[in-house]
């Protein structure tokens, strides 16, 4: 930082100089002592026997720095260019009782404006499991069913909250129009049972919405915009398992502005209440649960947003579920902007 070597005048005090500069006495003292030689360090407000003072030319007060940091964050209301059109996704699931695997896919987002809301046309493509395209019939059928109803249009409020489906009837119509082609290609009783079950699930709008909303992807990809600006801890619900019920976490926000191009915002939290693994996986609350079966859960979501454009560059989330220090499941998701 550039500075001026100011010669002390009669009557000068640390306070009188700091007032002229518009900074605090402590800020001026700290600046001088940080940049001067060891023998020139000052300790008192009285500048008797002090010959000079190092004064910053481009000094910013803590309030000014805080204002600059705030201006580098995304806006409190969701704006048109916050999301990119494509993100590369990688999900990994670590479970001591199952084989480790990771899934890669591409997330496509088409954004339309509808009054103060945003309509997000969402779909996924190019699925790979452990680097390989799915080669079993049922996995391929599952992906084909999702392709037939994509893109799925959802409504985001100005605060970033998922409000529901947009034009839900089109989802049903697309599937029914293409169901015959599915049954022609995927023959057999097992395929028919799966197709029937899939259609039943999407015909229940409330159930289908919960299916999507409770995925780790949706919980990571669609943050509330005020998360980026939180100063104090707060309570918010998350889903530990898809199609289960949501549970309260105590969250706090930390921000890192040190990188020249982006801000990293970290949302960290711990499960606030006691739940057993059985009730969470069944999706049914059990008021008579054994307290000794209570799980521990931690969540951490990191967002990288551009300092100038304020759009979402990258998101990484991790959910760790354990019991008495023993890992039950670790779920990690990384989303990276594709330019």
C-alpha positions, 0 to 999 in steps of 0.5 A: 500500500502506498503511503506518505511520510508525514512530518509531525507538526507542533500540536499534532496528536494521533487523534487529530491526524486520524480525524483529518484522515477520516480513520480511527486512531487505532487504524492509523497507529496500526498502519504506521507500526506495520510499515515503519522500522522497529525503532519508529514504532509509536505507542501513545496518542501523544506524539512528543519526540516523534519525528514523522508518521506514515500515513496511508494514501489509499486507506479503507476503514473497516466500514468501507472494507465491509461495504466492498465485501458486501458489493462483491456478493450476489444480490439479495434477489435472484437475478437473470445471470446468476446461473450458467446454462451448463454445469458439470456434476460429479456425485460420490457416495461413500458407504462402509456397507456398500461399494464406493461409486461416483456419478458424472452428468451434465446439468442443463439450465434454461432460464426464462423470466415470468414477472418477478419469478424465474422459470428454470427449465432443468434436465440432466444428460450424459450419465456415467457411473464410475466412468462408464455409461449405464449398461443394464436394462433397468438403469437405461430405462430409468434414464429414458423415462426421465428424458421423456419428461425433460426439461422439467420447468420449476419456479424460483421466487425472487429469494431463490426458493423453489416454489413448484412446477411450472406448466406441470400438465406438460410433464404428464402429457410428454410422458403419456405421448411417448409411453408407447415408444418406451414399451415398444423398446423396453419389453418384458414384465419388469419393464412394464412394472417400472414404467407403471410405477414411474407414471404413477409417481409423476401423476402425484404432483406433490410426491414428484415435487418432493422427489426432486426437491429432496435430492442433494442436487436440488438442495445444492444448486438452488441456494436461498440468496440471503445465505450469502449475506447472513451474519448470524446463525439460523435454522433451516431444514434439509433432506438427509435422504430423498423422499424422506422428511426434512430436518432442522440444521443450525447453519452459519455463513463464512465468506472468503474474499481473498481470491482476486476473481471470486468469492467463496461462501461457505454454509456449514451446519449441524443437525439440531434434533435427534432422529434415528436412521430407521425413521429417516430412511422410512420417511416416517417420524417416530416420537418413541425413537430410542435416543441412543440410536440418534444420528449425527449429521453435518453439512457444508456447501461452498459456493464460488461466485464471480466478484464482478458478474456475481454469477455461480461458478462452482458449488461443492456440498458434502453431507456426512451422516454418522452414529457415535463416531462411525460413518454411515454415509458421506455424500459429496457433490461438485458442480462446475460451470461449463463455459 
